[in-house]
Amino acid sequence: MHDLANRLGDVTAQRPAQGLLTLVGHLHSAIAELRPTADELKAVLDFLTDVGHSAHARRQEWVLLADVIGVSTLVEDLNCARPEGATPNSLPGPFYRPDAPDLPLGANLSRDGRGQPLSVTGRVLSLDGSGVAGAMVEVWHANFEGLYENQEPDHQPEFNLRGRFRADADGRFHFMTVMPKGYALPSDGPVGQLMTALGLCLERPAHVHFRVTAEGHDVLTTHVFDREDPAIGHDALFGVKPELLADFAVVPGPDAGRRLNVEFVLVPAAVVPRNRRSKP
């Protein structure tokens, strides 16, 4: 480690070099503690090689690896810290589409009518408790089988279960959709196979994604989870937080379905340090 630092010389003042030295230092400490054999090291290198071979334009196995070991969520939490009372930020995930259509309040996101009806009402607030007029609320989620529209474009209508709504003067919005189902991360690649072999969960509990944009406020990207989902205690991507749990309440009677009420608290841009703001 000391030799590596000497070889880097003056460039250690640069952040990439500092990061490399830190990572190598922790790696050397882990190796000294675990004392792997040459065969075990080869197995690790073979796994990393398989991850690289599985990463391409349509599938990013390296991102999946960062996700399942909690690195993606940790980096997001560190860079998008929110003050007390604000809704936590999260990653948008691979299924977000920035071109979702604008819809009027009350519209139905379901374009195929398949699934249990879900009525959603909500309000966008600023940190001081006032309603944020005209906030843009983007929504997307999986269908009743746990699949997103852009996962199976030949079986779901274009823009199914996604859209954008403009909140009213009091920051309120409402729309119809269907109850989403949780799903499992891919298990056919090296990352999924490793997690399965280690007995680790690949499941994600049912959730609805939201991205809220409003003038003068930091962008909020988050998701709301069904607190009754069986997988709620072991989300494979470490995205579940107490503030993001909600009741997808059963609506009895002839209009049987589910009902969800949400509230999002945005942070004024001046409160968030410039280098810690969410990126559009």
N, C-alpha and C positions, 0 to 999 in steps of 0.2 A: 504493500500500500504506500509506504514511504517512497519507494522507487517510482511508482506511478505518478505521485505528486511532483517529484523532481522532474520527470520527463515532460509533464504538462507545463512546467515552468511558469512564465508570466500569465498564461491564459487562464490560470485558476481564478482570476478575478472575474472571468466571464461566467454567467449563470449556467450554461450547458456543462462546462467543466466542473463547476461546483456540484452540480447535480450528479455527474458521473462519479466524482470522488465520494459523495455521500452514499450513492447506491452501492458502489464497489466496497466501501467500508462495511456497510451492513451485510452485504453478501459474504464477505470474508468472515465476519463474525458468526453468521449463520452456519457456514461451512465448518468453522472451527468447533462449533457446538455440536453439529449433527454428525460430523466426520463421515461423509458419504464415501462409498467405495467407488472404484473406477467404473464398475458396471452401473451403479446408481446414477453417476454423473452422465454416462452415455444415455441412460433412459430419459433423463431430463432433457438432454440436448435433442434426442430423437423426438420427444414430445413437442418441443419448441419448433423443430423443423417441420413437423406435421401441421402445426398451427400456421406457419408461414405458407405452406403449400395450400392450405384451405382458405387463405385470404385472397379475395379477388374483387372485381367490380360489383358483383351481386351478393357477396357475402364477406363480412369483415370479422374473421375469427379472432383477430387480435383485440378488437373492441369487445367482443363477447367475453374474452378472457379477462380483460380489465373490469368488465361489469360484474362477473360472477365472483371475483375476489374482492369486490367492494371498492376498488380503486376509483372507478368512474364517479360513484356517489360521493366518496370522500373528497375528491378534487372539487366537485360541484359545491359541496357544503362549505369548503374552505373559501372558495372564490365568490360565492353568492350568499354570504352570511346575511341574515335578516334580524332586525331588532325584535325584541319581545313584543308579541301581539300580532306580528305580520305572518302571513301565510308562508310556509317553507317553500323554497324553490326546488325543482327537481329537473332531471334530464328530459328532453322531449321524446327521446326514444327514436328508433329507426323508422317508425311508421307515420311520422308527422309529414303533412303536405302543406306548403305555404300557399298553394293555389286553391284552397277550399272555397266554395262559393259563399257570397253574402246571402243571408236568409233573413226574412222578417221575424220579429219576435213571435213565438208561438208555433213556428214551423216545425215540421217533423223531419228529423235527420234520416229516418229509415226510408230508403228508396225501394225496398223490396217487401216491406211489411212483414218480415219474418222475425219472430221473437216476442217475448213478453213485453207489453207496453211499459215505458218508463217516462213519467212526467218529471221534468227538472225545473226547479225555480231557484233563483239565486240573486245575490246582490254583490256589487263591487264597492268596497269601502276604502277610504284612505286611512292612514295610520291614526288620524285624529277622530275616526268614527264617522266622518261625513261621507255621503254617497258620492261616487265618482261618475259624473254625468258623461254619457257617450262613450264609455269604455268599450273597446273591441274585445269580444270574448270568442276565442276560437275553441272548437270542441272536436275531438275525435276519439273513437274507441273501437274495441273488437266487437264482433257480432255474438250471437247466441251460441256459437260453436268455438269462440275464442280466436277468431281469425279477423284480421283487418282487411279492408277493401283492397289495398294495394298488395296484399299477399296472394290474393286469388282474383285477379282482374277478369278472368274468364267466367267467374261464378257469382260475383257481386257487381251491382251497378256502379258506374263511375261516381265517386264521392259518396258512396254509401256510408252512413254513420259518421259524417263529418260536415262541418259548416262553420260560418262566422256570424255572430250576432252583435248588434250595436245596443248596449244598455241604454235604458231610458234616462230621463233627467235626474232620477233618484238613484241611478246606478243599478237598477233592477233588470233582470232578464228572465226569460222562460222559454222552454221548447219541449218538444216531444221526441222520444227516441225509443230504443228497446234495451232491455236489460243485457249488459255485457256478461261474458263468461271469462273466467280466468284461463290461463293457458300455460304451457310449458315451453321453456327455451329449447332450441334445437339440441337434440341428443345424438345426432348422426355424425358430428364432427369430433375432432380430438378433445376440445374443451368439454363438450357434453359427455363424451365417453369417460373422461377423467372424473368429472363430477359424479357420474353414475357409479363408477367403480369405487369411489370414496364414500358412497352412500349419502351424498349431499343433494339437496333439493334443487330441482330446476323449475319449480312451479312459481307462477305469479298469480296473486289473488285478483279477482275481478276489480276493474277500475275504469274511470273515465278521465281522459286527459283534458286539460284546459291550458290555454295560453291567453293571458290578459294584458292588453296594451292600452295605456292611457297617457295623454299628454301630461308631462310634469312628474311622471312616476316611473320607477324602475319596472321593466318588463317582468311579469311573473309567468313562469312555466311550471305547472304542477299537475298532480293527478289526485283524484279522490277515490278511496278504496272502500269496498263493501266490508264493514267490520265483521259480518257474519260469515265471510268466505272461509272455507276450511284451511286455506293456505295463508291466512292473514298473519300467522306467527312465523312464517319462514319464506318470505319473499326472496326469490333468488337474486334480485338486483338491489336489495337493501333499501328500497324506496319508501317503505311504510314508516310513517311517523304518526304519533298520537293525534296531531293536529289535522291529519289528512284522512282520518277514519270518519265514516258517515253511515247513517242508517238508510238503506234502500228499502223503505217501509212498504209492506204489503198493503195494497188497496183492495178491500173486500167488495163484494157486490157485483152487479152486472158489468161494471167497467173495471173488472179485476186487472191488476197490474202492479206496478211499483211506483213509489214516489221518492224523490230525492230533493233535499233543499241544501244549498251550499252557500257559503259566504267567503269571499276572498278579500283579504286586507293587503293593499298595495303600500309600497314605501315610496314617499316622495324622493325624487332623484337626488335632491340635495343631501339626503340623509345617508345615501349609499356612497362610499368612497369610489372615485372614478375607476380604479383598477379592480373593483369587486362587483361591478354592475353586470346584470345578465345581458348576454348578447342577443340581438334580435334573431 
